Structure formats: structure tokens, C-alpha cells
Amino acid sequence: MFYQEAGQFSTRYAQDRRVFCLRQDRYGLVGLLLLAFVGVPYLGNDYWFSAILIPFLVLSLAGLGLNLLTGYAGQLSLGSAAFMAVGAFATYNVELRVPGSPLLFSMTLGGGVAALVAVLFGLPSLRIKGFYLLVSTLAAQFFVTWALTRFSWFSNNSASGVISAPRLEILGVDLNSPVGRYLLTLGVVVALFWLGKNLVRSELGRNWMAVRDMDTAAAVMGIALFKTKLLAFAISGFFLGVAGALWAFTYLGTVEPHGFDLNRSFQILFIIIIGGLGSILGNFLGAAFIVLFPVLLSNLVALLPAGLIDAGQIENLQKMVFGALIIVFLIKEPEGLARLWQKFRERARLWPLRY
């Protein structure tokens, strides 16, 4: 009744190419953005901004970066955290060595450096694919961490290799408060998600999906595999580099190379598996599950009688339940939470005419 598309017609080609063709989707997006930019800063508290919302947004962006490469282009990668580290340290060095650089400009350059490194480690994709490409990109994880630790120049000769966030300021507006860091993260994430959505709907996005489904047939159709695969690695690296800068500066405030270890790469991989491969919305859903599930489980354990579960075993319990849920998702719904949302929308379009 509230989600029917009857009576909504596209009378121009531009209308038919809109990202959200249904009026309800457009109204819902506007309402969601108003809530995120206006309602949440007014109603939220420092704990929600610092511990929940900012990591949720940054992990969503990191999931998008990997999803463009793996979900849409079909190129497997386990070097996501390495590209995040490159983006974070490159942004730090731009701010440090080019005084007066605007923050967004530094993040853009940091993402560009991460894109170049991703292209370098994406070169083997021209000859290998599948599991072998996964192992090849895994080399980036170890090499980047070693390089950032071995050469102290990247951390401004810090003995511990730790870098600290520069002053977060845009157009003279101080964004160092929790709500300011949240709004900065939200603005960057919304802009890049809009860019990612348009990329997958463009000719490049269609080329990615053709290569993902069958690269031999894509080459016969005239798609340049060399260009298409390397562009996938470059754009993925850019998104991951910006996500790394946000993770270091708006969430943690300080970070070391080992803060972007292999566990972080697996975390981003789990986000796109749970959320849904080849889905823009799935990155938000997967990141929400990753961030909110430990909080929910901790609250549920707190409701149990005291002493029933040892406090030291809560983290192990989280890992066990989390691993079991991943197996369930892979078996029951391999397309992730995004597919469940799509099924709900399909039913809502027909309700109450059909259940």
C-alpha cells in the first residue's frame, strides 16, 4: 500500500536513468540523510559518535572499496588493510610536509597514493586469478606493514612508528569534537558512496561485471581486460585509502602500522560477505552487523546471572557466534543481508495484494 509503484511513470530518458526511480525511495533517502546530518548530532552522545557511528561509517566505506574490486569486478583481495594503511600514512605525510594543505585535499592525495600501490599489487591479476590472486594480494599486507615499520620517515622518525591525527579543520570550522569528527566522516562517506553508486551504473561498472562473470567472453566482446582490472584495483585502493585516513584520524586519533593488520583485512572481507557481494547497501548492513553485534552480545551477557559466563570468555564467545553466523549466511543466504532487504522490498511492492 505504501510502497507501490503504480502511477509512477518515466516520461523522459533522464528520469529512467535516475538512481532511485521510485518516489518512496527518494523520499526515504532524503529523510535518512536529514536524520543522519541533523537528527543524530542533536540526539546522539559522545559514546555513540566515538564508539559506534564513526567506526560503522568508516568500515562501510572500506567494505565499499573491497566490494568494488571483489563483488563487482570479481578480483579477490586480502590486502584491504594494507591499502588503508597507505592512505592513512600518506595523508599524514601530506599534512606534515605540505603545511597549510586542506584536510580534504590531503585525504584525496592519500587515497591517490593508495590507488597507485593497489595498482602495483594488482598487476598479477593480468596473469592469475582466483585463489592465486588472493595469495598475491596477501603479499601487500606483509610488505606494506614491513615498509612502514622499517622506514621511520613515514612516521616522521617516530621511534614507535605511531602517527597522530592532524588538526581536523575545514574552512575554519573546528571538527575535533566527537560530533565534528562524526559529521566529517559522514560527509566523506556519503560523497564516496554516491560516487561508487554511479560508478557501478556506468560503462565501467558494466565492464567490471562482465569480467567478473566471464573474463574470456568479456575480452571477445572487446572489453580491455588490462584496463578494466587495473582500474578496479585503483578505484578500490582509493576508497580504502580514504577509509584508512578516516579510521586513523577521526576514529582512533593515533595509529601504528600494525593497527592495519591481517585481521582488519579479514574483517572487511566478512563485511562484504555478510552484507552481500555486488551490493552498495550491503556494505552498510555488513558494517552495522560487525560493529553492533559485539555490543548487543555484551548487553545480552550482562543480563544473565552473575558468574554464569566468565568475563574473560565473552570475546571468545563473540568469535564463536560470529563464525557460526558467517557459515549460516554462506549456506542459507550467500547473497547476504542485502538480498534479504531486496526480498522485503519485493513483498512490500505487492502488499496487500499478495503475501
Protein Blocks (a to p, Z undefined) as FASTA:
>chain_A
ZZccghiacfbfklmmpmblbfklmmmmmmmmmmmmmmmmmmmcfklmmmmmmmmmmmmm
mmmmmmmmmmmnopacfklmmmmmmmmmmmmmmmmmmghiafklmmmmmmmmmmmmmmmm
mmmmmmggcjllmmmmmmmmmmmmmmmmmmmmlnoopaklpacdddddeehiackbmklm
mmmmmmmmmmmmmmmmmmmmmmklmmmmmmmmommlmmmnopafklmmmmmmmmmmmmmm
mmmmmmmmmmnopacfklmcfklmmmmmmmmmmnoghiaklmmmmmmmmmmmmmmmmmmm
mmpcehkacfklmmmmmmmmmmmmmmmmmmmmmnojmlmmmmmmmmmmmpckbZZ
